Amino acid sequence: MADYSKYIWHNGEVIPWENAKVHVMSHVLHYGSGVFEGIKCYNTDTGPQIFRLDDHIDRLFASASAYGMKVDTPKKDIIDGCKDIVIANDLTECYIRPLIFYGYDTLGVDPKDCPLNISIASFYWGAYLGEDGVVNGVNVTVSPYQKFSYKSMPSTAKASGQYMNSLLSVTDARQRGYDEAILLNSEGNISEGSGQNIFYLKDGTLHTNDEKSSILLGITRSSIIQICKDQNIPVEVHNFDLEDLLVADEVFFTGTASEVTPIRSIEDNLISDGEPGEVTLNLRQSYMDIVYGRNSKYITWLSSANDKTTA
């Protein structure tokens, strides 16, 4: 990764990548006390454009609020920081990772005396689940690790420590030869992937779940729901179980890194004929047209990395 980027934005300053360091006794290293976002910037005909940047930073602040973090830095400064670090690293297409975390002071679980730090990295990252997965679909398994309940942790927050749940799931899946994992919630229904939301198509209607299934309310998820609305594709939001996925006509993941990725099989059971479905491919193409600035209807979802935010 260091080969791709030279700089990181840290507490308002752009510093060399190798100088971005924290103390080993920092609170975040011991307790996972950080919140973050994953944001994509695309190389469009009008230069580097960041997809739904404002929405991502809104969610970053909502995650911080869920954990009682008092962020003094204005949103617009972090928005501008995301743009600055893309330009500083001379990137036209990249992944952007803002992170708010507790630094070094006390080792007690209560971080009240620990300083709050903000860092933003940018670097090139290709297809998260591989180019073959995008074209042919991915093979997934049901994780033996249950998704934590939204009643025990705020699943709508994108918090560092919560991703240990995802780490266990995806590591187990790949050790068993699968591309990704699907997690069930405490009720035995489908929750999400280790870092993706899930949709399935049955008889012309698209289905997905919501926060009551202990999911992160994905920004790509909400984008796909809006695209479906605009294309008159019915979408129903409700709890569903594994059987619903196994008998579906199409199943796919959505996420900032995964974009729209078809699911080929679940537990070695092919979804339909095992080929990416027509609706999935259409939605992926629609999504890619939007993020690359080829659909003017959604141009407000893009923010130029070259333009600073006005107060």
C-alpha positions as a LaTeX table, in Angstrom:
\begin{tabular}{lrrr}
\hline
Residue & $x$ (\AA) & $y$ (\AA) & $z$ (\AA) \\
\hline
Met1 & 0.00 & 0.00 & 0.00 \\
Ala2 & 2.88 & 2.37 & 0.72 \\
Asp3 & 3.86 & 2.05 & $-2.93$ \\
Tyr4 & 0.64 & 3.78 & $-3.94$ \\
Ser5 & 0.49 & 6.78 & $-1.63$ \\
Lys6 & 2.91 & 9.38 & $-0.33$ \\
Tyr7 & 0.77 & 11.36 & 2.10 \\
Ile8 & $-1.89$ & 11.10 & 4.79 \\
Trp9 & $-4.11$ & 13.86 & 6.15 \\
His10 & $-3.73$ & 13.86 & 9.95 \\
Asn11 & $-5.41$ & 16.31 & 12.30 \\
Gly12 & $-5.65$ & 18.96 & 9.63 \\
Glu13 & $-2.18$ & 18.56 & 8.11 \\
Val14 & $-0.95$ & 16.60 & 5.11 \\
Ile15 & 2.06 & 14.59 & 6.31 \\
Pro16 & 4.31 & 11.93 & 4.73 \\
Trp17 & 2.78 & 8.44 & 4.76 \\
Glu18 & 5.65 & 7.04 & 6.85 \\
Asn19 & 5.15 & 9.72 & 9.53 \\
Ala20 & 1.56 & 8.71 & 10.24 \\
Lys21 & 2.15 & 6.94 & 13.56 \\
Val22 & 0.39 & 6.46 & 16.89 \\
His23 & 1.62 & 5.38 & 20.31 \\
Val24 & 1.26 & 1.66 & 21.06 \\
Met25 & $-0.70$ & 2.59 & 24.18 \\
Ser26 & $-3.31$ & 4.47 & 22.19 \\
His27 & $-6.83$ & 3.66 & 23.34 \\
Val28 & $-7.93$ & 2.61 & 19.85 \\
Leu29 & $-5.31$ & $-0.15$ & 19.66 \\
His30 & $-6.54$ & $-1.77$ & 22.85 \\
Tyr31 & $-10.30$ & $-1.32$ & 22.59 \\
Gly32 & $-11.08$ & $-0.64$ & 18.92 \\
Ser33 & $-12.36$ & 2.82 & 19.82 \\
Gly34 & $-12.51$ & 4.35 & 16.38 \\
Val35 & $-15.07$ & 5.04 & 13.67 \\
Phe36 & $-14.35$ & 5.20 & 9.98 \\
Glu37 & $-15.69$ & 5.38 & 6.46 \\
Gly38 & $-14.84$ & 3.77 & 3.15 \\
Ile39 & $-15.31$ & 6.15 & 0.21 \\
Lys40 & $-14.55$ & 5.74 & $-3.50$ \\
Cys41 & $-13.21$ & 8.29 & $-5.94$ \\
Tyr42 & $-13.60$ & 7.60 & $-9.66$ \\
Asn43 & $-11.68$ & 8.83 & $-12.69$ \\
Thr44 & $-14.37$ & 10.55 & $-14.75$ \\
Asp45 & $-14.28$ & 12.68 & $-17.90$ \\
Thr46 & $-14.37$ & 15.74 & $-15.62$ \\
Gly47 & $-11.55$ & 14.56 & $-13.37$ \\
Pro48 & $-11.57$ & 12.68 & $-10.03$ \\
Gln49 & $-15.08$ & 12.58 & $-8.56$ \\
Ile50 & $-15.88$ & 11.30 & $-5.07$ \\
Phe51 & $-19.11$ & 9.34 & $-4.76$ \\
Arg52 & $-21.63$ & 10.57 & $-2.17$ \\
Leu53 & $-18.91$ & 12.22 & $-0.10$ \\
Asp54 & $-21.26$ & 14.33 & 2.02 \\
Asp55 & $-23.38$ & 11.28 & 2.88 \\
His56 & $-20.31$ & 9.34 & 3.95 \\
Ile57 & $-19.11$ & 12.14 & 6.20 \\
Asp58 & $-22.61$ & 12.50 & 7.67 \\
Arg59 & $-22.49$ & 8.80 & 8.54 \\
Leu60 & $-18.98$ & 9.20 & 9.97 \\
Phe61 & $-20.27$ & 11.86 & 12.36 \\
Ala62 & $-23.33$ & 9.75 & 13.19 \\
Ser63 & $-21.03$ & 6.83 & 14.06 \\
Ala64 & $-18.93$ & 9.11 & 16.26 \\
Ser65 & $-22.07$ & 10.37 & 17.99 \\
Ala66 & $-23.27$ & 6.81 & 18.63 \\
Tyr67 & $-20.07$ & 6.23 & 20.62 \\
Gly68 & $-20.14$ & 9.57 & 22.41 \\
Met69 & $-17.20$ & 11.04 & 20.49 \\
Lys70 & $-17.23$ & 14.82 & 20.53 \\
Val71 & $-15.74$ & 15.85 & 17.20 \\
Asp72 & $-14.75$ & 19.52 & 17.18 \\
Thr73 & $-13.53$ & 19.51 & 13.57 \\
Pro74 & $-16.28$ & 20.81 & 11.25 \\
Lys75 & $-17.68$ & 18.41 & 8.67 \\
Lys76 & $-16.59$ & 20.68 & 5.85 \\
Asp77 & $-12.96$ & 20.43 & 6.97 \\
Ile78 & $-13.09$ & 16.65 & 6.80 \\
Ile79 & $-14.84$ & 16.81 & 3.42 \\
Asp80 & $-12.09$ & 19.10 & 2.17 \\
Gly81 & $-9.49$ & 16.83 & 3.78 \\
Cys82 & $-10.79$ & 13.91 & 1.71 \\
Lys83 & $-10.41$ & 16.00 & $-1.43$ \\
Asp84 & $-7.00$ & 17.33 & $-0.42$ \\
Ile85 & $-5.52$ & 13.89 & 0.16 \\
Val86 & $-6.70$ & 12.62 & $-3.23$ \\
Ile87 & $-4.97$ & 15.55 & $-4.93$ \\
Ala88 & $-1.87$ & 15.39 & $-2.69$ \\
Asn89 & $-1.35$ & 11.75 & $-3.66$ \\
Asp90 & $-1.93$ & 12.55 & $-7.35$ \\
Leu91 & $-4.69$ & 9.96 & $-7.58$ \\
Thr92 & $-7.52$ & 9.97 & $-10.12$ \\
Glu93 & $-9.21$ & 6.80 & $-8.87$ \\
Cys94 & $-8.86$ & 5.58 & $-5.32$ \\
Tyr95 & $-10.29$ & 4.45 & $-2.01$ \\
Ile96 & $-10.51$ & 7.04 & 0.79 \\
Arg97 & $-10.43$ & 6.04 & 4.45 \\
Pro98 & $-11.30$ & 8.72 & 7.07 \\
Leu99 & $-10.76$ & 7.51 & 10.63 \\
Ile100 & $-11.66$ & 9.16 & 13.93 \\
Phe101 & $-10.03$ & 7.48 & 16.91 \\
Tyr102 & $-9.02$ & 7.87 & 20.54 \\
Gly103 & $-5.28$ & 8.32 & 21.02 \\
Tyr104 & $-2.89$ & 7.97 & 23.95 \\
Asp105 & $-3.64$ & 9.00 & 27.52 \\
Thr106 & $-5.45$ & 6.66 & 29.87 \\
Leu107 & $-5.64$ & 2.88 & 29.47 \\
Gly108 & $-9.00$ & 2.70 & 31.23 \\
Val109 & $-11.93$ & 1.57 & 29.13 \\
Asp110 & $-13.54$ & 4.98 & 29.55 \\
Pro111 & $-11.68$ & 7.16 & 27.01 \\
Lys112 & $-12.67$ & 10.48 & 28.62 \\
Asp113 & $-9.06$ & 11.72 & 28.94 \\
Cys114 & $-7.87$ & 10.47 & 25.55 \\
Pro115 & $-7.39$ & 12.91 & 22.66 \\
Leu116 & $-9.54$ & 12.44 & 19.58 \\
Asn117 & $-7.53$ & 12.16 & 16.35 \\
Ile118 & $-8.65$ & 12.29 & 12.74 \\
Ser119 & $-6.74$ & 10.77 & 9.84 \\
Ile120 & $-7.62$ & 10.41 & 6.16 \\
Ala121 & $-5.78$ & 8.05 & 3.81 \\
Ser122 & $-6.18$ & 7.62 & 0.06 \\
Phe123 & $-4.78$ & 4.80 & $-2.07$ \\
Tyr124 & $-5.60$ & 2.72 & $-5.11$ \\
Trp125 & $-7.71$ & $-0.38$ & $-4.43$ \\
Gly126 & $-9.04$ & $-2.59$ & $-7.20$ \\
Ala127 & $-12.09$ & $-4.88$ & $-7.17$ \\
Tyr128 & $-12.59$ & $-5.85$ & $-3.52$ \\
Leu129 & $-13.83$ & $-9.37$ & $-4.30$ \\
Gly130 & $-11.69$ & $-9.74$ & $-7.42$ \\
Glu131 & $-12.31$ & $-9.03$ & $-11.08$ \\
Asp132 & $-13.51$ & $-12.60$ & $-11.63$ \\
Gly133 & $-16.09$ & $-12.15$ & $-8.88$ \\
Val134 & $-17.45$ & $-9.04$ & $-10.58$ \\
Val135 & $-17.80$ & $-10.85$ & $-13.91$ \\
Asn136 & $-18.85$ & $-14.35$ & $-12.84$ \\
Gly137 & $-20.11$ & $-13.90$ & $-9.30$ \\
Val138 & $-18.68$ & $-14.97$ & $-5.95$ \\
Asn139 & $-19.07$ & $-18.16$ & $-3.96$ \\
Val140 & $-20.11$ & $-17.56$ & $-0.37$ \\
Thr141 & $-20.71$ & $-19.52$ & 2.80 \\
Val142 & $-22.85$ & $-18.97$ & 5.88 \\
Ser143 & $-20.55$ & $-17.98$ & 8.70 \\
Pro144 & $-20.50$ & $-19.97$ & 11.95 \\
Tyr145 & $-20.08$ & $-16.58$ & 13.65 \\
Gln146 & $-23.32$ & $-14.76$ & 14.38 \\
Lys147 & $-23.67$ & $-11.05$ & 13.64 \\
Phe148 & $-23.80$ & $-9.05$ & 16.86 \\
Ser149 & $-27.26$ & $-7.77$ & 17.75 \\
Tyr150 & $-28.19$ & $-4.14$ & 17.16 \\
Lys151 & $-29.45$ & $-4.29$ & 20.75 \\
Ser152 & $-25.93$ & $-4.91$ & 22.07 \\
Met153 & $-23.93$ & $-2.62$ & 19.75 \\
Pro154 & $-25.04$ & 0.10 & 17.33 \\
Ser155 & $-24.91$ & $-1.83$ & 14.04 \\
Thr156 & $-25.69$ & 1.37 & 12.13 \\
Ala157 & $-22.34$ & 2.78 & 13.31 \\
Lys158 & $-19.22$ & 1.94 & 11.32 \\
Ala159 & $-16.89$ & 1.34 & 14.26 \\
Ser160 & $-13.45$ & $-0.23$ & 14.27 \\
Gly161 & $-13.92$ & $-2.76$ & 17.06 \\
Gln162 & $-17.14$ & $-4.08$ & 15.57 \\
Tyr163 & $-15.22$ & $-5.36$ & 12.56 \\
Met164 & $-13.60$ & $-8.14$ & 14.59 \\
Asn165 & $-16.93$ & $-9.88$ & 13.94 \\
Ser166 & $-16.35$ & $-9.44$ & 10.22 \\
Leu167 & $-12.70$ & $-10.48$ & 10.49 \\
Leu168 & $-13.65$ & $-13.81$ & 12.05 \\
Ser169 & $-16.30$ & $-14.45$ & 9.41 \\
Val170 & $-14.34$ & $-13.63$ & 6.27 \\
Thr171 & $-11.17$ & $-15.34$ & 7.53 \\
Asp172 & $-13.11$ & $-18.53$ & 8.23 \\
Ala173 & $-14.80$ & $-18.35$ & 4.81 \\
Arg174 & $-11.55$ & $-17.97$ & 2.90 \\
Gln175 & $-9.85$ & $-20.71$ & 4.89 \\
Arg176 & $-12.66$ & $-22.98$ & 3.70 \\
Gly177 & $-12.25$ & $-21.93$ & 0.07 \\
Tyr178 & $-15.05$ & $-19.37$ & $-0.28$ \\
Asp179 & $-14.82$ & $-15.77$ & $-1.44$ \\
Glu180 & $-16.96$ & $-14.22$ & 1.27 \\
Ala181 & $-19.23$ & $-14.94$ & 4.22 \\
Ile182 & $-22.87$ & $-14.24$ & 5.00 \\
Leu183 & $-23.68$ & $-13.66$ & 8.66 \\
Leu184 & $-26.96$ & $-14.57$ & 10.34 \\
Asn185 & $-28.39$ & $-12.38$ & 13.09 \\
Ser186 & $-29.44$ & $-13.48$ & 16.56 \\
Glu187 & $-32.87$ & $-14.48$ & 15.26 \\
Gly188 & $-31.37$ & $-16.76$ & 12.63 \\
Asn189 & $-32.26$ & $-14.46$ & 9.74 \\
Ile190 & $-29.85$ & $-13.06$ & 7.17 \\
Ser191 & $-27.90$ & $-10.02$ & 8.34 \\
Glu192 & $-25.19$ & $-9.08$ & 5.83 \\
Gly193 & $-21.79$ & $-10.00$ & 4.44 \\
Ser194 & $-18.59$ & $-9.24$ & 6.31 \\
Gly195 & $-18.59$ & $-5.81$ & 4.68 \\
Gln196 & $-21.57$ & $-5.75$ & 2.33 \\
Asn197 & $-25.34$ & $-5.53$ & 2.28 \\
Ile198 & $-27.38$ & $-8.21$ & 0.50 \\
Phe199 & $-30.20$ & $-8.04$ & $-2.06$ \\
Tyr200 & $-32.12$ & $-10.84$ & $-3.72$ \\
Leu201 & $-34.54$ & $-10.90$ & $-6.63$ \\
Lys202 & $-37.64$ & $-13.10$ & $-6.70$ \\
Asp203 & $-40.36$ & $-12.92$ & $-9.36$ \\
Gly204 & $-39.37$ & $-9.42$ & $-10.45$ \\
Thr205 & $-39.24$ & $-7.88$ & $-6.96$ \\
Leu206 & $-36.01$ & $-6.96$ & $-5.21$ \\
His207 & $-35.70$ & $-7.62$ & $-1.50$ \\
Thr208 & $-33.31$ & $-6.38$ & 1.17 \\
Asn209 & $-33.33$ & $-5.92$ & 4.95 \\
Asp210 & $-32.85$ & $-3.01$ & 7.36 \\
Glu211 & $-31.25$ & $-2.09$ & 10.68 \\
Lys212 & $-33.53$ & $-4.49$ & 12.59 \\
Ser213 & $-31.49$ & $-7.27$ & 10.96 \\
Ser214 & $-28.33$ & $-5.77$ & 12.55 \\
Ile215 & $-26.96$ & $-4.35$ & 9.31 \\
Leu216 & $-24.96$ & $-1.27$ & 8.51 \\
Leu217 & $-27.23$ & 0.99 & 6.47 \\
Gly218 & $-25.00$ & 1.06 & 3.43 \\
Ile219 & $-24.70$ & 4.07 & 1.18 \\
Thr220 & $-24.41$ & 1.83 & $-1.86$ \\
Arg221 & $-27.51$ & 0.02 & $-0.57$ \\
Ser222 & $-29.49$ & 3.26 & $-0.46$ \\
Ser223 & $-28.17$ & 4.18 & $-3.91$ \\
Ile224 & $-29.42$ & 0.90 & $-5.38$ \\
Ile225 & $-32.82$ & 1.35 & $-3.74$ \\
Gln226 & $-33.09$ & 4.83 & $-5.31$ \\
Ile227 & $-31.98$ & 3.52 & $-8.72$ \\
Cys228 & $-34.62$ & 0.79 & $-8.51$ \\
Lys229 & $-37.26$ & 3.36 & $-7.66$ \\
Asp230 & $-36.26$ & 5.41 & $-10.69$ \\
Gln231 & $-36.32$ & 2.31 & $-12.91$ \\
Asn232 & $-39.68$ & 1.10 & $-11.55$ \\
Ile233 & $-38.16$ & $-2.02$ & $-10.02$ \\
Pro234 & $-40.17$ & $-2.85$ & $-6.88$ \\
Val235 & $-38.14$ & $-3.15$ & $-3.67$ \\
Glu236 & $-39.40$ & $-4.67$ & $-0.43$ \\
Val237 & $-37.51$ & $-4.17$ & 2.85 \\
His238 & $-38.01$ & $-6.90$ & 5.44 \\
Asn239 & $-36.34$ & $-9.72$ & 7.37 \\
Phe240 & $-35.52$ & $-12.82$ & 5.34 \\
Asp241 & $-33.78$ & $-16.13$ & 5.89 \\
Leu242 & $-31.29$ & $-18.38$ & 4.13 \\
Glu243 & $-33.99$ & $-20.29$ & 2.28 \\
Asp244 & $-35.16$ & $-17.06$ & 0.64 \\
Leu245 & $-31.67$ & $-16.62$ & $-0.81$ \\
Leu246 & $-31.31$ & $-20.23$ & $-1.93$ \\
Val247 & $-34.54$ & $-20.14$ & $-3.97$ \\
Ala248 & $-33.99$ & $-16.61$ & $-5.29$ \\
Asp249 & $-33.65$ & $-15.80$ & $-8.97$ \\
Glu250 & $-30.66$ & $-13.52$ & $-8.30$ \\
Val251 & $-28.59$ & $-12.52$ & $-5.27$ \\
Phe252 & $-25.94$ & $-9.82$ & $-5.03$ \\
Phe253 & $-23.79$ & $-7.86$ & $-2.59$ \\
Thr254 & $-23.57$ & $-4.08$ & $-2.43$ \\
Gly255 & $-20.91$ & $-1.95$ & $-0.77$ \\
Thr256 & $-18.52$ & 0.90 & $-1.41$ \\
Ala257 & $-15.61$ & $-1.45$ & $-2.07$ \\
Ser258 & $-17.72$ & $-4.28$ & $-3.54$ \\
Glu259 & $-19.95$ & $-1.92$ & $-5.58$ \\
Val260 & $-22.49$ & $-4.41$ & $-7.03$ \\
Thr261 & $-21.12$ & $-7.96$ & $-6.99$ \\
Pro262 & $-23.20$ & $-10.99$ & $-8.08$ \\
Ile263 & $-23.40$ & $-14.00$ & $-5.76$ \\
Arg264 & $-22.93$ & $-17.19$ & $-7.76$ \\
Ser265 & $-23.47$ & $-19.75$ & $-5.03$ \\
Ile266 & $-24.23$ & $-20.10$ & $-1.33$ \\
Glu267 & $-22.91$ & $-23.16$ & 0.48 \\
Asp268 & $-22.11$ & $-24.66$ & $-2.95$ \\
Asn269 & $-25.75$ & $-24.28$ & $-4.04$ \\
Leu270 & $-25.95$ & $-22.36$ & $-7.31$ \\
Ile271 & $-28.25$ & $-19.36$ & $-7.40$ \\
Ser272 & $-30.53$ & $-20.09$ & $-10.37$ \\
Asp273 & $-28.19$ & $-21.23$ & $-13.18$ \\
Gly274 & $-25.10$ & $-19.83$ & $-11.48$ \\
Glu275 & $-24.73$ & $-16.93$ & $-13.89$ \\
Pro276 & $-25.10$ & $-13.25$ & $-12.92$ \\
Gly277 & $-28.72$ & $-12.28$ & $-13.51$ \\
Glu278 & $-30.10$ & $-9.66$ & $-15.86$ \\
Val279 & $-31.33$ & $-7.34$ & $-13.10$ \\
Thr280 & $-28.05$ & $-7.60$ & $-11.20$ \\
Leu281 & $-26.05$ & $-6.78$ & $-14.32$ \\
Asn282 & $-28.37$ & $-3.92$ & $-15.21$ \\
Leu283 & $-28.12$ & $-2.42$ & $-11.73$ \\
Arg284 & $-24.36$ & $-2.80$ & $-11.73$ \\
Gln285 & $-24.12$ & $-1.05$ & $-15.09$ \\
Ser286 & $-26.45$ & 1.71 & $-13.90$ \\
Tyr287 & $-24.37$ & 2.14 & $-10.76$ \\
Met288 & $-21.09$ & 2.28 & $-12.66$ \\
Asp289 & $-22.53$ & 4.80 & $-15.12$ \\
Ile290 & $-23.46$ & 7.00 & $-12.16$ \\
Val291 & $-20.13$ & 6.82 & $-10.32$ \\
Tyr292 & $-18.25$ & 7.56 & $-13.54$ \\
Gly293 & $-20.42$ & 10.60 & $-14.23$ \\
Arg294 & $-22.17$ & 9.17 & $-17.27$ \\
Asn295 & $-25.69$ & 9.79 & $-15.95$ \\
Ser296 & $-26.47$ & 13.47 & $-15.37$ \\
Lys297 & $-29.59$ & 12.62 & $-13.34$ \\
Tyr298 & $-27.35$ & 11.67 & $-10.41$ \\
Ile299 & $-24.62$ & 14.25 & $-10.84$ \\
Thr300 & $-25.30$ & 15.64 & $-7.35$ \\
Trp301 & $-24.00$ & 12.34 & $-5.95$ \\
Leu302 & $-20.52$ & 13.29 & $-7.18$ \\
Ser303 & $-18.10$ & 15.78 & $-5.62$ \\
Ser304 & $-15.06$ & 16.95 & $-7.55$ \\
Ala305 & $-11.81$ & 16.35 & $-5.70$ \\
Asn306 & $-10.62$ & 19.65 & $-7.16$ \\
Asp307 & $-13.38$ & 21.77 & $-5.61$ \\
Lys308 & $-13.26$ & 22.97 & $-2.01$ \\
Thr309 & $-16.38$ & 23.07 & 0.14 \\
Thr310 & $-18.03$ & 26.40 & 0.83 \\
Ala311 & $-19.14$ & 27.21 & 4.36 \\
\hline
\end{tabular}
